[in-house]
């Protein structure tokens, strides 16, 4: 590990802690550091405790967890597919998870129990994994996986569009649209308990094959020569993306581009090997999404700006920069 690599992780951790502290302190009602510490130790006033434990702490922890797994999944997929524009949606995982959540809203299942929507979203993400495995077959080619992911994602998007088109009333369509825009608003510790196990399992699986991703930079034949089991690597990668991203999307809604933005930001500060980008991308993703969520809370609008809109706006410059570099304009 180079000196730059060693310095990157502490810097990102400091940025993440700074973002998390800002998320706890700032909002419609600002809380001083003294009030925050008192509330955390159980000695603060009731208002501060309600704001902290019912509103801001679960929202902050969810932002960190969701951002981390989205950033990590993007870095792992870019390494495996050897495509700098890859992100979780390239496998159709995010789209499938969204379809499960939309189905819960459309058929009224979400009203039966608070856990119904996230559980159906996670199951839908795992179902997309089966469809992906069926379409890709035994092929170990990343191109085959990309094409299968496009097919699964397109099918899921068509299902979401159909639900919007056939919504029984404008209020149902508005509820679906609002969820699709992505947000961490009004989330509780219950949502955190749903997402966190999925995020942890997904992160472990995605971090497992760092050396295999490095070997794949030599091509599939070169990786096999170095003893990499490509089938097992692909299976772990798909499971990690489906479980981690599915659990994240289940509670946050559709939040895109985090997995695209973060690896591009951290890559220049590493030796550019796929394994060196994984952990920094996870930490950077946590910091980025927490900062983005803090931004939407601080912007004074009639309705709170949705998180997915902000991350989409951040993702556009990354696409443009990459396009210009490919055309050798820069």
N, C-alpha and C positions, 0 to 999 in steps of 0.2 A: 504493500500500500504506500503510495507516495505521500509526500508532505501535504500536498493539496487535499488529498483524500482524507487525511487525518484531521485537517482543520475544518473540512466541510461539515462533518456531522455535528461537532460542537456548536458551530455557528448556526446551523439549522435548528438544533435543539433549543438554543437561546432564543431564536426568532419564534419558535413554536410556543415556548413558555411566555414570551412577551405577548403574543397574539391571544393566548388563553387567558392571561391576566386582563388584557383589555376587554375581552369578551365578557368577563365576570364583572368588571368595574363599570363599563360604559353601556349606555342604552337610553331608553326614554327617561329613566330615572337613574342618574349617576350615583354610584356608591363609592364612598371614600375607602381607602385602604384599611383604615382603622375599623370602619363598620364591617368591611368584608371579613377581616380577621376575627372580629368578635362574633360574627354570624357563623363562621366556620367552626369556632370553638364552642358554639352553643350559648354564648353570652350576649349576642346582639339583640337588637330590637326585633319585634315580630315582623314588621314590614320588610326589613332587610333579609330575614331568614326566608320569608315567602318568596321574595324576588330571587334570592340566590338558589334555593333548593328546588323550588317548583318551576322556575323559568330558565335561569341562566346556566346553572351547573349542568343539568342534563343536555341542554342545547350545545354547550361548549364541548362536553365530552363526546357527543355524537358527531360534532363537526370534526374533531380530531380523528375519531375512528373512521368515519366515512372518507375523509380526505386522505388518510393514510392508505387505506386499501385501494382506493381509486388510483392514487399515484403509483403505488407498488404494482398494481395490475397492469397499468400502462407501460411501465418500465419493463416488466417481464414479457409482455406481449411484443413490444418493440424488439427486444433481444431475441425472442424465439422466431418471430416472423421476419426478422431482419428488415423491418419496415419502420422508418422513423415517424410515420403518421398513424401507427397502430394504437388503438386504445380499446377498453373493454367492449365498446359497441361493435367492434369489428368482428367479434364472435357471436353477436346477437344476444349476449347475456343481458345487457342493460335493457334492450328492447323487450326481451321475453319477461324479465322481471316487471317491467312496466305493464305489459299485457296482463299479467296475473293480478296486479293491483287494480287495473282498470276493470277487469272482470268482476273483482270483489265489489267495486263501486257500482257498476252497471246492474248487476243482479241483486244488489242490496245485501250481499253477504257481509259487507263491512259493518253494517248496522247491528249484526247479531252479536259481535264481540269485538273489542278493540284489537285483539290479536289476529282476527280473521284476515285483514288486508295484508299485513306483513308476512304471515304464514303462506298465504296463497301466492304472494310475490316470490318468495324463496322457492316454493315448489315449482313454480313456473320457470324460474331460472335453472333449476336442476333438470326440468323436463327439456329445456333447450339443449342441455348437455347431451341427452340421449339422442335428440334429433341431429345434433352436430356429429356425434359418433357414427350414426347411421349413414349420414350423407358423405362424410369423409372416408368411411370405410377403414381399411387397413393402411391407406396411403400415409406415408410419413412426410409428404411434401407440405411445406407451409402454404403454398399457393392453393392446394386443395382445401386446406383448413380455412383459408380466407374466403374462398368461394362458397364453402358450406356455411360459414358464418354470415355472409351476405344474404344467402337464401333464408336462413333462420331469422335474421334480423328483419328482412323485408316482410316475411310472413307475419311476424309479431307486430310490425308497424301497421300492416294492413288490418290486423285484428283490432288494434287501437283505433284506427280511422273508422272502421265499421261501427265500433261502439259509440263513437262520437256522432256518426251519421244517424244512427238509430236510437239515439238517446230519447227517452220518453218525454222529456221536458227540458227547457233551457237550464233549469237549475242543476239537473244531473250532468248535462254537458259542461257546465261551468265548474262543477266539482271535479270532474275528470281532468279538464284543462288545467285547473289550478294545481292538481297533484302532479301533472306531467311537467309543469314548470319547475318543480323542485323547490323544497324549502325545509328549514329546520324549525320553523315556527311552531309553538305549542307542542313541543315534544317533551316527553317525561322520562323518568328512569325506567318505566316499563318498556318504552321503545329501545332504550339503551340495552336492556337485558335481552331483547330480541336480536339486536344487531351485533352486539359484542362477541358472542360465541362464534357467529358466522365469520366475522372479521378476523378473529384470532386464528381460526382453522384455515381460512383462506390465505392469510398472511404466511403461515407456516409452510403451506404447500407451495406458495409462490416463491418463497425464499429458499426452498429446498435445492433447486437446481441451478444455482448460480454458476457453478463450474461447467455444467452442461451447456448453459447459454454461451459461456465463453468459447467452448469447443465448437459450437455451431457457427461461430464467425468464420471458421475454416471451411464451412460447407457441411452438408450431411455426411458425405463420405469421410471427410476428415474427422468429424465427430465420432463416427463409428470406429474409426481406426484408434481413437483415443479411449475407446471403451464405453461410450455413451449409449445407453439404451434409449433410443429415440421414442419408442412407443410408450415406455414408462414415463419419460419426461413430458410428453404431450398429455398423457392422462392426468398427471399431477397438476400441470399448468391449467388444463381445462377445469378440473375440479376446484382448484384454488380460485380461479376467476369466477366460476359459477356460484360457489358458496359465498365467497367474500363480497363480490359485487352484488349478488342477489340479496344478501342480507343488508347491505348498505342502501341499495335502491328501495328496499322494502320499507324503510323508515324515513328516507329523505326525499323520495320522489326521484324523478329523472334529472340527474345532474351530470352534464357532459363536460368534456374537454379537460378535466383535471388530469386524467391519465395521459393526455397529450402534452399539456403545458409543462408539467413539472419535470419530466425526464429531459426535455429540451433545455430547461433552465439549469439543471444541475450537471448535465453532461460535460460542458466545457470546463468544469472545475474538478473533473476526475480524469483517469487515464482512458476514459471512453469505453472500457470493457463493460459488457452487460452486467456482470456481477457487481462491479463497483458502483453502479447506478441504482441498484435495487433499494438498499437501505436509505440513502439520501432522498430517493423519490418518495418513499413512504413518509419520512419526516417532513419533507417539503410539501407533500400533499396535505398533511395535517395542518401545517402552517397556512398554506394558501387558502384552503376552504374555510378555516377559522377566520382569517382576515376578510375573506369575501363575505362571510356571514355577518361579521361585525360591520362591514360597509353597508349592507342592505338595511341594517338596523339603524344606522346613523343618518342615512339619507332621509330627509323629511318629505314623504309623499303621502297621499291620501290612503293608499293601500300599500302595504309593505312590498317593496321590490322583491321579486322572486330570485332565489339563489341561482337557479339554472340559467336565468337570463344574464346574470353577472358573469358566470363562468363561460358562457357562450361568447360574450363580448371579449373576454380575455383570450379565448382560443383563436379568434379571427386573426390577430396580429401574428400568432405563431405560424398559422397556415401561410400567411403572406410572406413572412420572413423565409420560411422553408422554400416556398415557390420561387422567390427572387434568387435565393442561393442556387437552386437547381438550374435556373436560367442564367446563372453566373452574372446577374446584374450587380451583385455585391462581391 
